[in-house]
Amino acid sequence: MHTDASLVVEFLNTVNVEEGTDLLEDPGQWREWAAGHALAANPAAEARAARDALRAAIGDPRLEREPRVDVGTRISLTDDGPALVADDVVGAVFAACARLVVRGDWIRLKICPADTCLWAFYDESRNRSRTWCSMRVCGNREKARGWRARAAAG
């Protein structure tokens, strides 16, 4: 079962800066990814625009923030009450983002600041202060770079 946060993070990470890959460039992989989430695949250009807008909104330094992105969702009355729903990936991801905003968890979505990484992650730390996608990988690399720079300067 995917949570709102995991769906959003997985969608944001359909592009991998470190490996130079983009799942949206392969129509078969994109359809397979969408089917794996029980959703219809949007056209790749539409999905890429939505993904880039969301990545920019949470801090991807390579991308400019889009002033407005419109997405089709609907509210349905379910057994659990009214629910924001969508049938395609982009709608479902934006619905998940809206629920994260309502719960106050939108600010937990972050982009790793390592230039070679830029991986999206969900900050589960108690005080929402996590910086790196992984302290063992990116955090350690950056701290080692800083140490080497200080050692060379001193």
DSSP file (Angstrom, degrees, kcal/mol; ACC not computed):
  #  RESIDUE AA STRUCTURE BP1 BP2  ACC     N-H-->O    O-->H-N    N-H-->O    O-->H-N    TCO  KAPPA ALPHA  PHI   PSI    X-CA   Y-CA   Z-CA
    1    1 A M              0   0    0      0, 0.0     2,-0.3     0, 0.0     0, 0.0   0.000 360.0 360.0 360.0 127.6    0.0    0.0    0.0
    2    2 A H        -     0   0    0      4,-0.1     2,-0.2    35,-0.1     3,-0.0  -0.678 360.0-145.0 -88.1 141.0    1.4    3.4   -1.0
    3    3 A T     >  -     0   0    0     -2,-0.3     4,-2.4     1,-0.1     5,-0.2  -0.519  31.4-104.5 -90.7 169.0    1.1    6.4    1.2
    4    4 A D  H  > S+     0   0    0      1,-0.2     4,-2.3     2,-0.2     5,-0.2   0.941 122.9  48.6 -57.1 -46.7    0.5    9.8   -0.1
    5    5 A A  H  > S+     0   0    0      1,-0.2     4,-2.7     2,-0.2     5,-0.2   0.911 110.9  48.7 -62.7 -43.4    4.2   10.7    0.6
    6    6 A S  H  > S+     0   0    0      1,-0.2     4,-2.7     2,-0.2     5,-0.2   0.899 110.6  51.0 -67.5 -38.1    5.5    7.5   -1.0
    7    7 A L  H  X S+     0   0    0     -4,-2.4     4,-2.2     2,-0.2    -1,-0.2   0.941 113.4  45.1 -61.4 -46.6    3.5    8.1   -4.2
    8    8 A V  H  X S+     0   0    0     -4,-2.3     4,-2.8    -5,-0.2    -2,-0.2   0.941 115.0  46.8 -63.7 -47.6    4.7   11.7   -4.5
    9    9 A V  H  X S+     0   0    0     -4,-2.7     4,-2.0     1,-0.2   111,-0.2   0.914 112.0  50.4 -62.8 -43.4    8.3   10.8   -3.8
   10   10 A E  H  < S+     0   0    0     -4,-2.7    -1,-0.2    -5,-0.2    -2,-0.2   0.904 112.5  47.5 -61.6 -40.4    8.3    7.9   -6.2
   11   11 A F  H >< S+     0   0    0     -4,-2.2     3,-1.7    -5,-0.2    -2,-0.2   0.929 111.1  50.2 -65.6 -45.0    6.8   10.1   -8.9
   12   12 A L  H >< S+     0   0    0     -4,-2.8     3,-0.7     1,-0.3    -1,-0.2   0.827 108.4  54.9 -61.9 -31.1    9.3   12.9   -8.3
   13   13 A N  T 3< S+     0   0    0     -4,-2.0    -1,-0.3     1,-0.2    -2,-0.2   0.169  71.0 102.6 -92.9  18.8   12.1   10.3   -8.5
   14   14 A T  T <  S+     0   0    0     -3,-1.7     9,-3.1     8,-0.1     2,-0.4   0.589  80.8  63.0 -72.6  -7.7   11.1    9.0  -11.9
   15   15 A V  E <  S-A   22   0A   0     -3,-0.7     2,-0.6     7,-0.2     7,-0.2  -0.967  74.7-162.5-112.1 134.9   14.1   11.2  -13.0
   16   16 A N  E  >> -A   21   0A   0      5,-3.2     5,-1.7    -2,-0.4     4,-1.6  -0.912   7.5-174.5-122.2 102.9   17.5   10.2  -11.6
   17   17 A V  T  45S+     0   0    0     -2,-0.6    -1,-0.2   100,-0.6   100,-0.1   0.897  84.0  53.4 -63.4 -43.0   20.0   13.0  -11.9
   18   18 A E  T  45S+     0   0    0     99,-0.5    -1,-0.2     1,-0.2    99,-0.1   0.895 119.1  33.3 -62.9 -41.6   22.9   10.9  -10.7
   19   19 A E  T  45S-     0   0    0      2,-0.1    -1,-0.2    98,-0.1    -2,-0.2   0.598 104.7-127.0 -90.0 -12.3   22.4    8.2  -13.3
   20   20 A G  T  <5 +     0   0    0     -4,-1.6     2,-0.3     1,-0.2    -3,-0.2   0.844  62.7 135.1  69.8  34.1   21.1   10.6  -16.0
   21   21 A T  E   < -A   16   0A   0     -5,-1.7    -5,-3.2     3,-0.0     2,-0.4  -0.838  38.8-167.5-116.9 154.3   17.9    8.6  -16.5
   22   22 A D  E >   -A   15   0A   0     -2,-0.3     3,-2.2    -7,-0.2     4,-0.3  -0.915  12.7-156.2-141.4 110.8   14.3    9.6  -16.9
   23   23 A L  G >  S+     0   0    0     -9,-3.1     3,-1.4    -2,-0.4     7,-0.4   0.780  92.8  67.0 -57.1 -28.9   11.6    6.9  -16.7
   24   24 A L  G 3  S+     0   0    0    -10,-0.4    -1,-0.3     1,-0.3    24,-0.1   0.627  87.1  68.5 -70.6 -12.0    9.3    9.2  -18.7
   25   25 A E  G <  S+     0   0    0     -3,-2.2    -1,-0.3     1,-0.2    -2,-0.2   0.639  93.0  63.2 -80.3 -13.7   11.5    8.8  -21.8
   26   26 A D  S <> S-     0   0    0     -3,-1.4     4,-2.6    -4,-0.3     5,-0.2  -0.910  70.1-161.8-113.3 104.3   10.5    5.1  -22.1
   27   27 A P  H  > S+     0   0    0      0, 0.0     4,-2.5     0, 0.0     5,-0.2   0.851  90.5  51.4 -55.3 -37.8    6.8    4.8  -22.9
   28   28 A G  H  > S+     0   0    0      2,-0.2     4,-2.3     1,-0.2     5,-0.2   0.929 111.9  45.1 -65.9 -45.5    6.8    1.1  -21.8
   29   29 A Q  H  > S+     0   0    0      2,-0.2     4,-2.7     1,-0.2    -1,-0.2   0.894 112.7  52.3 -64.3 -39.4    8.4    1.8  -18.5
   30   30 A W  H  X S+     0   0    0     -4,-2.6     4,-2.4    -7,-0.4    -2,-0.2   0.936 111.2  45.7 -63.8 -46.4    6.2    4.8  -17.9
   31   31 A R  H  X S+     0   0    0     -4,-2.5     4,-2.7    -5,-0.2    -1,-0.2   0.894 113.3  50.9 -62.5 -39.3    3.0    2.7  -18.5
   32   32 A E  H  X S+     0   0    0     -4,-2.3     4,-2.2     2,-0.2    -2,-0.2   0.907 109.6  50.1 -64.7 -42.0    4.4   -0.1  -16.3
   33   33 A W  H  X S+     0   0    0     -4,-2.7     4,-0.6     2,-0.2    -2,-0.2   0.938 113.1  46.3 -61.1 -47.2    5.1    2.3  -13.5
   34   34 A A  H ><>S+     0   0    0     -4,-2.4     5,-2.2     1,-0.2     3,-1.3   0.927 112.1  50.1 -62.3 -46.1    1.6    3.8  -13.7
   35   35 A A  H ><5S+     0   0    0     -4,-2.7     3,-1.8     1,-0.3    -1,-0.2   0.864 103.6  60.2 -61.9 -35.7    0.0    0.3  -13.9
   36   36 A G  H 3<5S+     0   0    0     -4,-2.2    -1,-0.3     1,-0.3    -2,-0.2   0.700 108.3  45.0 -64.1 -18.7    2.0   -0.7  -10.8
   37   37 A H  T <<5S-     0   0    0     -3,-1.3    -1,-0.3    -4,-0.6    -2,-0.2   0.209 118.2-114.2-106.4  11.2    0.3    2.1   -9.0
   38   38 A A  T < 5S+     0   0    0     -3,-1.8     2,-0.3     1,-0.2    -3,-0.2   0.869  78.7 117.6  57.4  41.3   -3.1    1.1  -10.4
   39   39 A L      < -     0   0    0     -5,-2.2     2,-0.3    -6,-0.1    49,-0.2  -0.907  69.9-104.9-132.9 159.7   -3.4    4.4  -12.4
   40   40 A A  B     -b   88   0B   0     47,-2.3    49,-2.2    -2,-0.3     2,-0.4  -0.660  39.3-116.1 -82.7 141.0   -3.5    5.4  -16.0
   41   41 A A        -     0   0    0     -2,-0.3     3,-0.1    47,-0.2   -10,-0.1  -0.648  25.1-140.7 -78.8 127.0   -0.4    6.9  -17.5
   42   42 A N        -     0   0    0     -2,-0.4    -8,-0.1     1,-0.2    -1,-0.0  -0.383  42.9 -76.0 -72.5 162.1   -0.7   10.5  -18.5
   43   43 A P     >  -     0   0    0      0, 0.0     4,-2.5     0, 0.0     3,-0.4  -0.376  48.3-117.0 -56.1 142.9    1.1   11.6  -21.7
   44   44 A A  H  > S+     0   0    0      1,-0.2     4,-2.9     2,-0.2     5,-0.2   0.863 112.9  53.3 -55.7 -41.4    4.8   11.8  -21.0
   45   45 A A  H  > S+     0   0    0      2,-0.2     4,-2.2     1,-0.2    -1,-0.2   0.905 111.1  46.7 -62.6 -40.8    5.0   15.6  -21.7
   46   46 A E  H  > S+     0   0    0     -3,-0.4     4,-2.1     2,-0.2    -2,-0.2   0.919 114.2  47.2 -66.1 -44.2    2.1   16.3  -19.3
   47   47 A A  H  X S+     0   0    0     -4,-2.5     4,-2.9     1,-0.2    -2,-0.2   0.900 111.8  50.9 -64.7 -40.8    3.7   14.0  -16.6
   48   48 A R  H  X S+     0   0    0     -4,-2.9     4,-3.0    -5,-0.2     5,-0.2   0.914 109.8  49.7 -64.2 -43.0    7.1   15.7  -17.1
   49   49 A A  H  X S+     0   0    0     -4,-2.2     4,-2.1    -5,-0.2    -1,-0.2   0.918 114.3  45.2 -62.4 -42.8    5.6   19.2  -16.7
   50   50 A A  H  X S+     0   0    0     -4,-2.1     4,-2.4     2,-0.2    -2,-0.2   0.926 114.3  48.4 -66.2 -44.6    3.8   18.2  -13.6
   51   51 A R  H  X S+     0   0    0     -4,-2.9     4,-2.9     1,-0.2     5,-0.2   0.928 112.7  47.7 -61.9 -45.5    6.8   16.4  -12.1
   52   52 A D  H  X S+     0   0    0     -4,-3.0     4,-2.5     1,-0.2    -1,-0.2   0.889 111.2  51.3 -64.4 -38.5    9.1   19.4  -12.9
   53   53 A A  H  X S+     0   0    0     -4,-2.1     4,-2.0    -5,-0.2    13,-0.2   0.918 113.3  44.9 -64.4 -42.8    6.7   21.8  -11.4
   54   54 A L  H  X S+     0   0    0     -4,-2.4     4,-1.4     2,-0.2    -2,-0.2   0.917 112.5  50.6 -67.6 -42.6    6.4   19.8   -8.2
   55   55 A R  H  <>S+     0   0    0     -4,-2.9     5,-2.5     1,-0.2     4,-0.4   0.914 111.9  48.4 -61.5 -41.6   10.2   19.3   -8.0
   56   56 A A  H ><5S+     0   0    0     -4,-2.5     3,-1.2     3,-0.2    -1,-0.2   0.899 107.0  57.0 -63.3 -39.9   10.7   23.0   -8.4
   57   57 A A  H 3<5S+     0   0    0     -4,-2.0    -1,-0.2     1,-0.3    -2,-0.2   0.794 110.1  43.8 -64.4 -27.8    8.1   23.7   -5.7
   58   58 A I  T 3<5S-     0   0    0     -4,-1.4    53,-0.5    -3,-0.3    -1,-0.3   0.367 133.3 -80.8-102.5   7.0   10.0   21.7   -3.2
   59   59 A G  T < 5 +     0   0    0     -3,-1.2    -3,-0.2    -4,-0.4    -2,-0.1   0.646  63.2 160.1 116.8  15.3   13.4   23.0   -4.0
   60   60 A D    > < -     0   0    0     -5,-2.5     3,-1.4     1,-0.2    -1,-0.2  -0.585  29.0-154.5 -68.1 114.4   15.0   21.5   -7.1
   61   61 A P  T 3  S+     0   0    0      0, 0.0    -1,-0.2     0, 0.0    -5,-0.1   0.645  86.4  63.4 -69.7 -13.4   17.6   24.2   -8.0
   62   62 A R  T 3  S+     0   0    0      2,-0.0     2,-0.3    -3,-0.0    -6,-0.1   0.652  97.8  66.6 -80.9 -15.3   17.7   23.2  -11.7
   63   63 A L  S <  S-     0   0    0     -3,-1.4     2,-0.3    -8,-0.1    -4,-0.1  -0.832  74.9-130.6-117.8 144.6   14.1   24.1  -12.3
   64   64 A E        -     0   0    0     -2,-0.3     2,-0.2     1,-0.1    -8,-0.2  -0.695  36.0-105.9 -88.5 143.0   12.1   27.3  -12.3
   65   65 A R        -     0   0    0     -2,-0.3   -12,-0.1    -9,-0.2   -11,-0.1  -0.461  28.6-133.2 -69.0 134.9    8.9   27.4  -10.3
   66   66 A E        -     0   0    0    -13,-0.2     3,-0.2    -2,-0.2    -1,-0.1  -0.742   6.0-142.2 -86.2 133.6    5.7   27.3  -12.4
   67   67 A P  S    S+     0   0    0      0, 0.0     2,-0.3     0, 0.0    -1,-0.1   0.819  81.5   3.9 -67.1 -28.6    3.2   29.9  -11.3
   68   68 A R        -     0   0    0      2,-0.0     2,-0.4    -3,-0.0   -15,-0.0  -0.943  54.5-177.8-161.4 132.7    0.3   27.6  -11.9
   69   69 A V        -     0   0    0     -2,-0.3     2,-0.4    -3,-0.2    -3,-0.0  -0.986  19.1-150.6-131.7 122.6   -0.3   24.0  -12.9
   70   70 A D        -     0   0    0     -2,-0.4     2,-0.4     2,-0.0    -2,-0.0  -0.786  16.3-179.5 -97.8 136.3   -3.9   22.7  -13.4
   71   71 A V        -     0   0    0     -2,-0.4     2,-0.6    20,-0.1    -2,-0.0  -0.992  27.4-120.1-135.6 140.2   -4.7   19.1  -12.7
   72   72 A G        +     0   0    0     -2,-0.4     2,-0.3     2,-0.0    16,-0.2  -0.710  46.8 144.6 -84.6 119.8   -8.0   17.3  -13.0
   73   73 A T        -     0   0    0     -2,-0.6     2,-0.3    13,-0.1    13,-0.2  -0.886  26.8-154.1-138.5 171.3   -9.2   15.7   -9.8
   74   74 A R  E     -C   85   0C   0     11,-2.4    11,-3.2    -2,-0.3     2,-0.6  -0.959  17.7-120.6-144.5 163.4  -12.7   15.2   -8.3
   75   75 A I  E     -C   84   0C   0     -2,-0.3     2,-0.4     9,-0.2     9,-0.2  -0.940  32.4-174.1-107.8 125.0  -14.3   14.7   -4.9
   76   76 A S  E     -C   83   0C   0      7,-2.9     7,-2.5    -2,-0.6     2,-0.7  -0.904  27.4-122.8-118.3 146.5  -16.2   11.5   -4.5
   77   77 A L  E     +C   82   0C   0     -2,-0.4     2,-0.2     5,-0.2    -2,-0.0  -0.804  42.0 174.9 -87.4 117.1  -18.3   10.3   -1.6
   78   78 A T  E >   -C   81   0C   0      3,-2.3     3,-1.6    -2,-0.7     0, 0.0  -0.528  50.5 -89.8-112.1 179.2  -16.9    7.0   -0.4
   79   79 A D  T 3  S+     0   0    0      1,-0.3    -2,-0.0    -2,-0.2    -1,-0.0   0.790 130.6  49.3 -59.9 -27.7  -17.7    4.7    2.5
   80   80 A D  T 3  S-     0   0    0      1,-0.4    -1,-0.3     0, 0.0    -3,-0.0   0.405 124.4 -98.9 -92.3   1.8  -15.2    6.8    4.5
   81   81 A G  E <  S-C   78   0C   0     -3,-1.6    -3,-2.3     2,-0.0    -1,-0.4  -0.669  74.6  -7.5 112.1-169.8  -16.7   10.1    3.5
   82   82 A P  E     -C   77   0C   0      0, 0.0     2,-0.4     0, 0.0    -5,-0.2  -0.338  67.5-174.7 -62.0 139.9  -15.7   12.6    0.8
   83   83 A A  E     -C   76   0C   0     -7,-2.5    -7,-2.9    -2,-0.0     2,-0.6  -1.000  28.6-127.1-141.2 140.7  -12.4   11.9   -0.8
   84   84 A L  E     +C   75   0C   0     -2,-0.4     2,-0.3    -9,-0.2    -9,-0.2  -0.777  46.0 171.1 -83.8 119.1  -10.2   13.7   -3.4
   85   85 A V  E     -C   74   0C   0    -11,-3.2   -11,-2.4    -2,-0.6     2,-0.3  -0.869  21.4-178.5-133.8 162.1   -9.6   11.1   -6.1
   86   86 A A        -     0   0    0     -2,-0.3   -13,-0.1   -13,-0.2    -2,-0.0  -0.976  23.0-145.6-154.6 156.8   -8.1   10.8   -9.6
   87   87 A D  S    S+     0   0    0     -2,-0.3   -47,-2.3   -48,-0.1     2,-0.2   0.667  79.9  60.2 -99.6 -21.3   -7.7    8.1  -12.2
   88   88 A D  B  > S-b   40   0B   0    -16,-0.2     4,-2.5   -49,-0.2     5,-0.2  -0.633  89.0-107.7-109.0 169.0   -4.4    9.1  -13.7
   89   89 A V  H  > S+     0   0    0    -49,-2.2     4,-2.9    -2,-0.2     5,-0.2   0.933 114.7  48.1 -59.9 -51.8   -0.9    9.5  -12.2
   90   90 A V  H  > S+     0   0    0      1,-0.2     4,-2.5     2,-0.2     5,-0.2   0.922 114.2  46.7 -60.6 -45.1   -0.7   13.3  -12.3
   91   91 A G  H  > S+     0   0    0      1,-0.2     4,-2.4     2,-0.2    -1,-0.2   0.917 113.9  48.3 -61.4 -43.4   -4.1   13.7  -10.8
   92   92 A A  H  X S+     0   0    0     -4,-2.5     4,-2.3     2,-0.2    -2,-0.2   0.888 111.8  49.4 -65.4 -39.2   -3.4   11.1   -8.1
   93   93 A V  H  X S+     0   0    0     -4,-2.9     4,-2.4     2,-0.2    -2,-0.2   0.924 112.9  46.3 -66.8 -43.7    0.0   12.7   -7.2
   94   94 A F  H  X S+     0   0    0     -4,-2.5     4,-2.4    -5,-0.2    -2,-0.2   0.872 111.5  52.2 -67.7 -35.0   -1.6   16.2   -7.0
   95   95 A A  H  X S+     0   0    0     -4,-2.4     4,-2.1    -5,-0.2    -1,-0.2   0.915 110.2  49.0 -63.4 -41.9   -4.4   14.8   -4.8
   96   96 A A  H  X S+     0   0    0     -4,-2.3     4,-2.2     1,-0.2    -2,-0.2   0.902 110.2  51.4 -63.1 -40.8   -1.8   13.2   -2.6
   97   97 A C  H  X S+     0   0    0     -4,-2.4     4,-2.4     2,-0.2    -2,-0.2   0.911 107.8  52.3 -62.0 -42.1    0.1   16.5   -2.4
   98   98 A A  H  X S+     0   0    0     -4,-2.4     4,-2.4     1,-0.2    -1,-0.2   0.908 109.4  49.0 -61.4 -41.6   -3.2   18.3   -1.4
   99   99 A R  H  X S+     0   0    0     -4,-2.1     4,-2.1     2,-0.2    -1,-0.2   0.881 109.5  52.5 -65.7 -36.8   -3.7   15.8    1.4
  100  100 A L  H  X>S+     0   0    0     -4,-2.2     5,-2.9     2,-0.2     6,-1.0   0.902 109.4  49.8 -63.7 -40.1   -0.1   16.4    2.5
  101  101 A V  H ><5S+     0   0    0     -4,-2.4     3,-1.2     4,-0.2    -2,-0.2   0.941 109.7  50.4 -61.9 -47.7   -0.7   20.1    2.6
  102  102 A V  H 3<5S+     0   0    0     -4,-2.4    -1,-0.2     1,-0.3    -2,-0.2   0.879 112.3  47.3 -59.9 -39.0   -3.9   19.7    4.6
  103  103 A R  H 3<5S-     0   0    0     -4,-2.1    -1,-0.3    -5,-0.2    -2,-0.2   0.546 115.7-115.3 -79.6  -6.3   -2.1   17.5    7.2
  104  104 A G  T <<5S+     0   0    0     -3,-1.2    -3,-0.2    -4,-0.6     3,-0.2   0.677  87.3 112.9  80.7  17.5    0.8   20.0    7.4
  105  105 A D    > < +     0   0    0     -5,-2.9     3,-1.8    -6,-0.2     4,-0.3   0.446  39.9  94.8-103.4  -1.4    3.3   17.5    5.9
  106  106 A W  G >  S+     0   0    0     -6,-1.0     3,-2.0     1,-0.3    -1,-0.2   0.884  80.3  60.9 -55.8 -39.3    4.0   19.2    2.5
  107  107 A I  G 3  S+     0   0    0      1,-0.3    -1,-0.3    -3,-0.2    -2,-0.1   0.607  90.9  69.7 -67.9  -9.6    7.1   20.8    4.1
  108  108 A R  G <  S+     0   0    0     -3,-1.8    15,-3.4    -8,-0.1     2,-0.5   0.614  77.1  93.6 -81.7 -12.8    8.5   17.3    4.7
  109  109 A L  E <   +D  122   0D   0     -3,-2.0     2,-0.3    -4,-0.3    13,-0.2  -0.715  59.9 164.8 -80.8 125.5    9.0   16.8    1.0
  110  110 A K  E     -D  121   0D   0     11,-2.8    11,-2.5    -2,-0.5     2,-0.4  -0.911  37.4-129.0-140.5 163.5   12.5   17.8    0.1
  111  111 A I  E     -D  120   0D   0    -53,-0.5     9,-0.2    -2,-0.3     8,-0.1  -0.965  36.1-112.4-113.5 130.9   15.2   17.6   -2.5
  112  112 A C        -     0   0    0      7,-2.6     6,-0.3    -2,-0.4    20,-0.2  -0.416  22.0-141.4 -59.7 131.7   18.7   16.4   -1.5
  113  113 A P        +     0   0    0      0, 0.0     2,-0.4     0, 0.0    -1,-0.1   0.559  66.0 115.2 -78.0  -5.9   21.0   19.4   -1.9
  114  114 A A    >>  -     0   0    0      1,-0.2     3,-2.1     5,-0.1     4,-1.2  -0.507  66.1-140.3 -65.9 122.4   23.9   17.3   -3.3
  115  115 A D  T 34 S+     0   0    0     -2,-0.4    -1,-0.2     1,-0.3    -3,-0.0   0.791 100.9  48.4 -55.7 -31.9   24.4   18.6   -6.9
  116  116 A T  T 34 S+     0   0    0     22,-0.1    -1,-0.3     1,-0.0    -2,-0.1   0.522 121.1  34.9 -87.5  -4.5   25.1   15.1   -8.2
  117  117 A C  T <4  +     0   0    0     -3,-2.1  -100,-0.6  -100,-0.1   -99,-0.5   0.794  55.7 169.0-111.1 -73.1   22.0   13.6   -6.4
  118  118 A L     <  +     0   0    0     -4,-1.2     2,-0.2    -6,-0.3  -101,-0.1   0.799  28.1 167.6  55.3  33.3   18.9   15.9   -6.2
  119  119 A W        -     0   0    0     -5,-0.1    -7,-2.6    -8,-0.1     2,-0.3  -0.556  34.6-125.2 -75.9 137.3   16.9   12.9   -5.0
  120  120 A A  E     +D  111   0D   0     -2,-0.2     2,-0.3    -9,-0.2    -9,-0.2  -0.621  38.2 169.7 -80.3 143.1   13.4   13.7   -3.6
  121  121 A F  E     -D  110   0D   0    -11,-2.5   -11,-2.8    -2,-0.3     2,-0.6  -0.973  36.1-118.1-149.8 163.8   12.7   12.4   -0.1
  122  122 A Y  E     -D  109   0D   0     -2,-0.3     2,-0.8   -13,-0.2   -13,-0.2  -0.933  29.0-134.7-107.6 118.0   10.2   12.6    2.7
  123  123 A D        +     0   0    0    -15,-3.4    10,-0.0    -2,-0.6     5,-0.0  -0.616  28.3 173.2 -77.4 106.3   11.7   14.0    5.9
  124  124 A E        +     0   0    0     -2,-0.8    -1,-0.2     3,-0.0   -16,-0.0   0.333  34.6 126.2 -95.5   6.7   10.4   11.8    8.7
  125  125 A S  S >  S-     0   0    0      1,-0.1     3,-1.3   -17,-0.1     5,-0.0  -0.318  70.6-118.2 -66.5 150.7   12.6   13.4   11.4
  126  126 A R  T 3  S+     0   0    0      1,-0.3    -1,-0.1     2,-0.1    -3,-0.0   0.887 112.8  34.4 -57.0 -43.8   10.8   14.6   14.4
  127  127 A N  T 3  S-     0   0    0      0, 0.0    -1,-0.3     0, 0.0    -2,-0.1   0.248 107.9-118.6-100.6  13.8   11.8   18.3   13.9
  128  128 A R  S <  S+     0   0    0     -3,-1.3    -2,-0.1     1,-0.1    -5,-0.1   0.828  75.9 126.7  59.0  35.9   11.7   18.2   10.1
  129  129 A S        +     0   0    0    -21,-0.0    -1,-0.1     0, 0.0    -3,-0.0   0.357  22.2 130.7-108.3   5.1   15.4   19.1    9.9
  130  130 A R        +     0   0    0      1,-0.1    -7,-0.1    -5,-0.0     3,-0.1  -0.356  27.9 178.4 -62.1 137.7   16.8   16.3    7.7
  131  131 A T        +     0   0    0      1,-0.1     2,-0.2   -21,-0.0    -1,-0.1   0.802  54.9  55.2-106.7 -45.1   18.9   17.7    4.9
  132  132 A W  S    S-     0   0    0    -20,-0.2     3,-0.3     1,-0.1    -1,-0.1  -0.597  71.4-131.4 -99.2 152.2   20.3   14.8    2.9
  133  133 A C  S    S+     0   0    0      1,-0.3     2,-0.3    -2,-0.2    -1,-0.1   0.874 104.4   8.5 -63.7 -36.1   18.5   12.0    1.2
  134  134 A S      > -     0   0    0      1,-0.1     5,-2.3    -3,-0.0     4,-0.5  -0.944  60.2-158.8-147.0 122.2   21.0    9.7    3.0
  135  135 A M  I   >S+     0   0    0     -2,-0.3     5,-1.4    -3,-0.3    -1,-0.1   0.860  97.4  57.0 -67.0 -34.0   23.5   10.7    5.6
  136  136 A R  I   5S+     0   0    0      3,-0.2    -1,-0.2     4,-0.1    -2,-0.0   0.799 123.4  19.6 -68.4 -28.0   25.6    7.7    4.8
  137  137 A V  I  >5S+     0   0    0     -3,-0.3     4,-2.4     3,-0.1     5,-0.2   0.800 136.5  19.2-105.9 -78.9   25.9    8.6    1.1
  138  138 A C  I  >5S+     0   0    0     -4,-0.5     4,-2.5     1,-0.2     5,-0.2   0.913 126.7  49.1 -65.9 -44.8   25.3   12.3    0.2
  139  139 A G  I  ><S+     0   0    0     -5,-2.3     4,-2.3     1,-0.2    -1,-0.2   0.922 113.6  47.0 -61.2 -43.8   25.7   13.7    3.7
  140  140 A N  H  ><S+     0   0    0     -5,-1.4     4,-2.5    -6,-0.3    -1,-0.2   0.908 111.3  51.6 -64.8 -42.9   29.0   11.8    4.2
  141  141 A R  H  X S+     0   0    0     -4,-2.4     4,-2.4     1,-0.2    -2,-0.2   0.934 112.2  46.1 -58.7 -47.0   30.3   12.9    0.8
  142  142 A E  H  X S+     0   0    0     -4,-2.5     4,-2.4     1,-0.2    -2,-0.2   0.892 112.6  49.3 -66.4 -39.7   29.5   16.6    1.5
  143  143 A K  H  X S+     0   0    0     -4,-2.3     4,-2.3    -5,-0.2    -1,-0.2   0.894 111.5  50.0 -65.9 -38.5   31.1   16.5    4.9
  144  144 A A  H  X S+     0   0    0     -4,-2.5     4,-2.6     2,-0.2    -2,-0.2   0.905 110.3  50.3 -65.6 -41.2   34.2   14.8    3.5
  145  145 A R  H  X S+     0   0    0     -4,-2.4     4,-2.4     1,-0.2    -2,-0.2   0.927 111.2  49.0 -61.1 -44.5   34.4   17.5    0.8
  146  146 A G  H  X S+     0   0    0     -4,-2.4     4,-2.4     2,-0.2    -2,-0.2   0.909 111.5  49.0 -61.5 -42.7   34.1   20.2    3.4
  147  147 A W  H  X S+     0   0    0     -4,-2.3     4,-2.7     1,-0.2    -2,-0.2   0.926 111.5  49.1 -63.2 -44.9   36.8   18.6    5.5
  148  148 A R  H  X S+     0   0    0     -4,-2.6     4,-2.4     1,-0.2    -2,-0.2   0.896 111.4  49.9 -62.9 -39.8   39.2   18.3    2.5
  149  149 A A  H  X S+     0   0    0     -4,-2.4     4,-1.9     2,-0.2    -1,-0.2   0.917 113.0  45.9 -65.2 -43.0   38.6   21.9    1.6
  150  150 A R  H  X S+     0   0    0     -4,-2.4     4,-1.7     2,-0.2    -2,-0.2   0.902 113.1  50.2 -66.2 -39.6   39.3   23.1    5.2
  151  151 A A  H  < S+     0   0    0     -4,-2.7    -2,-0.2     1,-0.2    -1,-0.2   0.888 111.5  47.9 -65.7 -39.6   42.4   20.9    5.4
  152  152 A A  H  < S+     0   0    0     -4,-2.4    -1,-0.2     1,-0.2    -2,-0.2   0.848 113.8  47.3 -69.2 -33.9   43.8   22.2    2.1
  153  153 A A  H  <        0   0    0     -4,-1.9    -1,-0.2     1,-0.2    -2,-0.2   0.772 360.0 360.0 -77.3 -26.3   43.1   25.8    3.1
  154  154 A G     <        0   0    0     -4,-1.7    -1,-0.2    -5,-0.2    -2,-0.2   0.440 360.0 360.0 -94.8 360.0   44.7   25.3    6.6
